Amino acid sequence: MKILAIDTALGATAACVLEAGAEAPESAESIVMERGHAEALLPLVERVLARVEGGIEAIDRIAVTVGPGSFTGIRIGIAAARAFGLARQAPVVGVSTLAALAAPLVADRRAGLAVVAIDARHGAIWVQAFAAGGRTLMTPRLAGIRETVRALGSGPFRVAGSGAPALAADAKLIGITAEMAGPVEAPDIGWVARLGLAADPETAPPKPLYLKAPDAKAQTNGRIARAPLRTA
């Protein structure tokens, strides 16, 4: 089985094609970017598929990162993945960005907790923690940095993600060993593909995992009242 994996949820636009059982993707490309995912994604996927024998016809499943992350980026990736799934009549699965960032830390099997922290701004992080063997110790949540450090206990732990520097610094201030590890701005697209291959389409739908309400809100002040419609 070959899977097409797509990621636009964080600080990159990325895609790869991985065959089940293979150690590395058959084709992959990633571009670091804060904005412009919509314009970059489809040409990037086309380039990735052009290096795969059979192109899109060789794809049996699609995986896409579903967040947490950028509201716009998440919507772009999910919409594209669903479109590819419809075109191929193939299942589409969602992969958490937290799980994808944590995967290489968990696979390393070193002692201590594997923690993922994504900067959610305003002193908050999206965070998840895993014990040995990949068991979830802290479920995905939006939390403050100091609150998270206290919840993680005495450590040690390894931390990845854009919120990792702040989390590790806060932990060290109170004497907890925290090691920076793994990717920072975006997950390795190969791990998104591996998690997508392992996912059950029935329990991992391609639906957004936001964990917080959008920053932008509809304006209500100054709204002009509309007269009721008249009927004959």
C-alpha positions in Angstrom: 0.0 0.0 0.0 1.3 3.5 -0.9 0.2 6.6 1.0 0.3 10.2 0.0 1.0 12.4 3.1 0.3 16.1 3.2 1.2 18.7 5.9 0.3 22.4 5.9 -0.7 22.7 9.5 2.4 24.5 10.9 5.5 26.2 9.5 5.9 24.2 6.3 4.2 22.8 3.2 5.2 19.2 2.7 4.2 16.0 1.0 5.6 12.6 0.4 4.7 9.1 -0.9 5.7 6.2 1.3 5.1 2.5 0.6 4.2 0.3 3.6 7.2 -1.4 5.0 9.7 1.0 3.3 12.3 2.8 5.5 12.1 6.0 3.6 9.7 7.8 1.3 9.8 7.1 -2.4 9.4 10.8 -3.0 9.2 13.8 -0.7 9.5 17.6 -0.6 9.1 20.2 2.2 9.2 24.0 2.0 9.5 26.0 5.2 7.0 28.8 5.2 4.7 30.7 7.5 2.3 31.8 4.8 1.4 30.9 1.2 0.5 27.2 1.8 -2.5 27.4 -0.5 -0.4 28.5 -3.5 2.5 26.1 -2.7 0.7 22.9 -2.0 -0.7 21.6 -5.3 2.4 22.3 -7.3 4.5 20.6 -4.6 2.2 17.6 -4.6 2.4 17.4 -8.4 6.2 17.4 -8.2 6.2 14.7 -5.6 3.8 12.5 -7.6 5.8 13.0 -10.8 8.7 11.1 -9.2 6.4 8.1 -8.4 5.8 5.4 -10.9 2.1 5.5 -11.8 1.6 9.0 -10.2 -1.7 9.5 -8.4 -3.0 6.2 -9.7 -0.4 4.4 -7.5 -1.8 6.0 -4.3 -4.0 3.8 -2.0 -4.5 6.1 0.9 -4.0 9.8 1.8 -3.0 11.2 5.2 -3.1 14.8 6.3 -2.2 16.7 9.4 -5.3 17.9 11.1 -3.8 20.2 13.8 -3.4 21.8 16.2 -1.9 24.6 14.2 -2.8 27.3 11.8 -6.6 27.5 11.1 -6.0 28.4 7.5 -3.2 25.8 7.0 -5.3 23.0 8.5 -8.3 23.8 6.2 -6.0 24.0 3.1 -4.5 20.6 3.8 -7.7 18.8 4.7 -9.5 20.2 1.6 -6.7 19.0 -0.7 -6.5 15.6 1.0 -10.2 15.1 0.6 -10.1 16.1 -3.0 -7.3 13.6 -3.7 -9.2 10.9 -1.8 -12.3 11.5 -4.0 -10.3 11.4 -7.1 -8.7 8.1 -6.2 -11.7 6.7 -4.2 -9.2 6.1 -1.5 -9.5 6.5 2.3 -8.3 9.7 3.9 -7.0 9.7 7.5 -6.1 12.5 9.8 -2.9 12.7 11.8 -2.3 15.0 14.7 0.6 17.3 14.4 1.4 16.6 18.1 1.6 12.9 17.4 3.7 13.4 14.3 6.2 15.6 16.1 6.4 13.1 19.0 6.8 10.0 16.8 10.6 10.2 16.4 11.1 10.9 20.1 8.9 7.9 21.0 10.7 5.7 18.5 14.0 6.6 20.0 13.1 4.6 23.2 15.2 6.7 25.5 14.4 7.1 29.1 12.1 9.9 30.2 9.0 11.5 28.8 8.5 12.6 25.2 6.8 15.9 25.1 5.6 18.0 22.2 4.9 21.7 22.6 3.6 23.9 19.8 3.6 27.7 20.4 0.0 28.9 20.6 1.0 32.5 21.4 0.1 34.6 24.3 2.1 32.4 26.7 0.2 29.2 25.8 1.2 26.0 24.1 -0.6 23.1 22.5 1.0 20.1 24.3 0.9 16.4 24.6 3.2 14.0 26.5 4.0 10.3 26.0 5.5 7.8 28.4 7.7 4.8 27.4 6.2 2.7 24.5 4.1 5.6 23.2 1.5 5.5 26.0 -0.3 8.9 26.2 0.5 10.5 29.6 -1.0 13.9 28.9 -3.8 14.2 26.4 -3.7 17.0 23.7 -4.6 20.3 25.3 -4.1 24.1 25.2 -2.2 25.1 28.4 0.1 27.6 30.0 3.9 26.9 30.0 4.3 26.9 33.8 1.1 24.9 34.3 2.5 22.3 31.8 5.8 22.0 33.6 4.1 21.4 36.9 1.9 18.7 35.4 4.8 16.9 33.9 6.4 16.2 37.3 10.1 15.8 38.1 11.3 14.8 34.6 13.5 14.2 32.8 11.8 14.8 29.5 12.7 15.5 25.9 10.7 18.1 24.1 10.1 19.0 20.4 8.0 21.6 18.6 8.0 25.4 18.3 7.0 25.8 22.0 9.9 23.6 23.1 12.5 26.3 23.8 10.1 28.2 26.2 9.0 24.9 27.9 12.5 23.6 28.3 13.7 27.0 29.7 10.9 27.1 32.2 11.6 23.6 33.3 15.3 24.3 33.9 14.5 27.3 36.0 13.0 25.0 38.6 15.6 22.2 38.3 14.0 19.8 35.9 16.1 18.3 33.2 14.6 19.1 29.8 16.4 18.3 26.5 15.5 19.9 23.2 15.0 17.2 20.6 13.4 16.5 17.3 11.9 18.9 14.8 10.8 22.4 15.8 8.7 24.2 13.1 6.9 21.2 11.5 6.8 17.4 11.7 8.9 15.2 9.4 6.5 14.4 6.6 7.8 10.8 6.6 6.4 10.3 10.1 3.1 11.8 9.0 3.0 9.1 6.4 4.0 6.3 8.8 1.3 7.3 11.3 -1.2 7.5 8.4 -0.4 4.0 7.3 -1.0 2.8 10.9 -4.2 4.8 11.4 -7.7 3.3 11.2 -9.9 5.3 8.8 -12.9 4.7 11.0 -11.3 6.3 14.0 -8.9 8.9 12.4 -11.1 11.0 10.2 -9.7 14.1 8.4 -11.3 16.6 10.7 -9.7 19.6 12.2 -8.2 19.4 15.7 -8.1 23.0 16.8 -8.1 22.8 20.6 -9.0 26.5 20.8 -11.4 29.0 19.2 -10.2 31.2 16.4 -8.5 34.5 17.2 -10.5 36.3 14.6 -14.1 36.9 15.6 -17.1 38.3 13.7 -17.7 42.0 14.4 -20.9 42.9 16.1 -20.4 46.5 17.2 -21.6 49.1 14.7 -23.7 46.5 12.8 -26.4 48.2 10.8 -29.9 46.9 11.6 -31.7 45.6 8.6 -35.4 46.3 8.0 -37.6 43.2 7.9 -38.6 41.9 4.5 -42.1 42.9 3.4 -44.3 40.3 2.0 -47.2 40.9 -0.4 
